[in-house]
Amino acid sequence: MKLGRLNHVGVATPSIEKSIAFYRDVMGAEVVREPFDLPAQGVKVCFVDTPNTQIELIEPLGESSPIHGFLAKNPAGGQHHLCYEVPDIHAAKAWFEGKGAKVLGEPRIGAHGTYIFFVHPKDMGGVLTEIMESPGGPNDPGTGH
């Protein structure tokens, strides 16, 4: 398994609208993508482009959202996860499991339209880590593989 580039930093927020204003007005973000609902994950998502990665703003879509619990402990929001790209999602999952890491669920389609999974923070130096297959990878639904 070869770890790829940092794709994004996930930031949980109680209000995507307020977070967008913060990144535009305080941080000087020039490109903020349109927010969209991702019901399968229980979140509303908005990507903020930076020169070398993205910030993924995530707001819960109701009380059953996994982000709802995070915000209950961190009402102002905050850094939720890091996401790294890998060439092949299934090979990466097998590699992490082979190392004894707890993979949280099966690969599923994430906000970028490619397969993702999460690795438990206790196995990742205390950081919830999202692993994402690079767009165009062997399992990319958009390429028909």
N, C-alpha and C positions, 0 to 999 in steps of 0.2 A: 504494500500500500504506500502510495506517495501522497503526502499532504500537500494540497495546493494553496492558492492564495486565500487571504482573508476576504471573504465575499461581503460580509456585513457584520455590524454590531447591532444586536437586538436590544431595543430600549422600550421597556414597558411604560405606558403612560395612561393616566386616567382620562386624558383628553388629547386626541390627535390634533385637533384644531389649535389648542394652546401650544402644543409641541411644535407644530409647523411654524407658528408665529415666532417662537423662540429661535428655531434654527434659521429662519429668514432674517429676523430683526436683530438678534443678538449675535448669532454665529456667522451671519453673512452668507448663508446657503443660497446659491443661485438656481439650483435645480431641485425642485420638490415634486415628486411624482404624484399623480392623483390617488387619493386614498381609495381602498376597495375592501369589501368584505370577503373573508375567507372562512365561510361557515364550517367547513370540515375541520378547521383548526380552532374554531371558536374565537376568532379575532378579526379586528379591522386592522388593515396594514397600510402603511405609507412609507415609501422609500425616499430618503434624502440623499442625493449624490454628493460625494466629496471627491477630491482629485484622485484618491487611490482606493476607495471602497465606498460602501453605502452605510447609512444608518437606517435600520428598519424600525420604524415606530409601530408599536403594537398596543392596541386598545382592546379590552375584552368585549365580546359580543354577548353579554349576559353573565349571570352568576355561575353558570356551569363552565365558563371559560377557564383554562388553566392560568391565564393572566389575572383573573379575578383574585385568586388566592395569593399571588405574588403581590398585588396591589394592597391586599388586606394587611400584609406585613410591611409594605413599603408604600404608604399612601401617596407620596409625591411621585412615585415611579422610580425608574433607574435602570441601570444596565442589567439585562436579563440573560443574554447569551452571546456567544461568539459563533460565527458560522464560517467554516472552512470548506473550500471546494476539494473534491477528489475526482479522479478520472472515472472510477467505476463504483457506484454505490454498493452493489452486492459484495464486491471484493473488500471494500472498506468495512462493511458490517461484519463480515467473516473475520477480518483482521482484528477489529476491536474485540469481538467476542473471544477470539483465540488468545487475546492478551488478558482475558478475564474481566473486561469492562462491561458494565451493565448498559446494554443498548435499550432505549425506551421505545418499544414498539417496532413494528415492521416499517420498511421504507414506504413513504407515501409522498404524494405530490405536495410540494411546498409553494410558497408565494411567488417564486420565480418560474413555476411550471415544470420544475425538474424534481427528481426524487430526493428526499431528505430523510434523516433520522436524527435523534438526539442521543447523546451519551450522558449518563448520570454525572453530576458534578463531583461526587466522591471519587470517581475514577479519572477525573480530568483536572486535578489540582484545584478543586473547589469551584470550577467554572462550568455551568451548563453549556454544552458544546453541541452545536448543530453541524452535521456533516451533510453536504449537498453535492450531488453529482454535477459536475461542470456542464453547462449547456452544450449540447452537441455530443455528449458522452454516449456510451454504448446502450444505455437504457433510456435516453431522452425521449419522452413521449412526442415531442414536437418534430422529431426526425423520422419517426416511424420505425425505430429499432425495436 
